[in-house]
Amino acid sequence: MAELGCYSPSFKKPSDVLRMRRKRARSEGPNKRTSSPVVSVDGVRPFSPGPLLNAPGRASGGVKRRNPFANIENTYNSPKKRALSHTDGCNGALDGKKAETAVLDGKFREERPNVGVSLREELFNTDQRKLHEIKAPVSLSEDDCLFEDDLFEPERSAPVLKSPEAVCSAAPAEVCLEFPADWSLKTRVLFTSPQSFSWAEHLRAQEEAQGLSSHCRAEFSSLPANIQDPRGCAELRCGFQQCLQYWQHPSLPWLSLFPRIGAERKFSGKCVPWAQDEALQQSLMSDWSVSLTSLYSLLKARLCPYFYLCSYQFTVLFRAAGLSGAKGITALLSPTTRGLREAMKAEGIEFSLPLLEERRKSKELGSSQAGESVQQADSEEVLSEHSENEEEEEDDDDSGFSWLKEMGVQDKIKKPDAISIKLRKEHREVRLDHRPESVVLVEGSNTFTLLNFLINCKSLVAGAGSQAGLPPTLLAPTAFRGATLHTLKARTVNVKTQVRTGYQDVCSLEVTGPIMPHTLHALTQLLRPAQRGEFSVGLYTHEPTAVLNVPISQSSEPPQLECVVQDLGRCGLQQSSVQQLAAPSMLGKCALRQLHMRDYSYSWKS
């Protein structure tokens, strides 16, 4: 044992284990084993080690016994035991019901002996029907039980994952004959439908020319409600080409000028001759100023419904009077910084922060409902006093350190200067920078002041980097001075998607580029008859513009829809698109992500 000093005293060599097994086998023998009757208790088979491996009828080998728990029926949660317990519980419930029926039958027969038999038979038949409703247990072999799922508890099984279309069809967010206007810019739109999009590819030269002419002249042809052969419908193909047109300034064929926010990597390595040429930069800005002024003039005359100004830092949306429930011209600017807002204040531009005002109003409404109106009035009075007496606030801050003088340690503790105190007070404003809550709303005549501010603002154009010296991008649905007509890129793809029953053919139409609100609405109007009211849309939003859907609070009643449509009759959009854009925005700071049409009805998710 000296050589085994490092092992436990109960350790046995493999040779010792084999010797003990052979000795036990010789002492017992195959004929000495007796079987005792097995008595089951509550349907559970008791422990039984099973026959030896070297029993008669088996090949000679070791003496290892069979695993007593190899049978699934020895487990606690086997299907047969659940079926047995389930049947016992049902039988017990049925016996109790029969006993209750007998008691009620006796009492009823004492009161009404003629009707007792019919009532007893009715109760018995009801119990029999309930018993037959219980599903009979499914008998499984021992091997099958090891791999079958839980048959009697289906609610514990894992849920089946569904496609976005199946989830939307099962529980649609909202269903309506028209979807809300989405003022955010889209970079990509993907249409999917069980019907083919072959009608949207390989347009003839005459169809392209007709679509361009209809767009420039703002002529719209009506489509039939049901199109049997979309590929042979010339009006549909011309209308599709017409929907893909938009106007842009500046236009550089070797550069994609949308989006501009976060596009430094896309501009790197490109030819930018104006980066080091100040004269060329001034020429570009001069033409850009003329184009922007032309757009605002068209907007004021209601010949252009809206346009976008996309710089490398923020995006501005100008809208004509009557759109989104506003009576006058409105402009939304997002995201902003504290420096930009201070510069706008210095130029005399009056603006508001609609998301912050909405939050403040909701807090005030909650406090008034809670009965805190008195405290709220006191706090408003305190805020007004602070705003009117800024100099007194600074004196109060100075007096706040008077207790240090009384202790004689005023020289040892550094007193915060006026700049630090001001930054601490403006901490809330600084936290808004580059966030959706920093969106700025400008209304009425202040939009013209904002226009002059943007033309003269030096920070509107990047001073360094890959976008240095490049003016912001102007996007509009109608023509303006210096604009270039562009076409969105469209391509069709047919793919197969996996479903429960196998694979299903799905046709898709992808449109990429700066997709404006009227383009999305016009495309859906075309696809309604072409795809027979069955299609889905995946929308990819330019995230900095999602907050442009913020609603505008109105002090008075919004203008009537009929008047707005009549006033914007020459803006270059379809009447149905104007009606959609004239409705007040209801998406908040979110944008549409999915749009579905089923049986000519819309459902959407934002």
Disulfide bonds with the S-S distance in Angstrom:
none
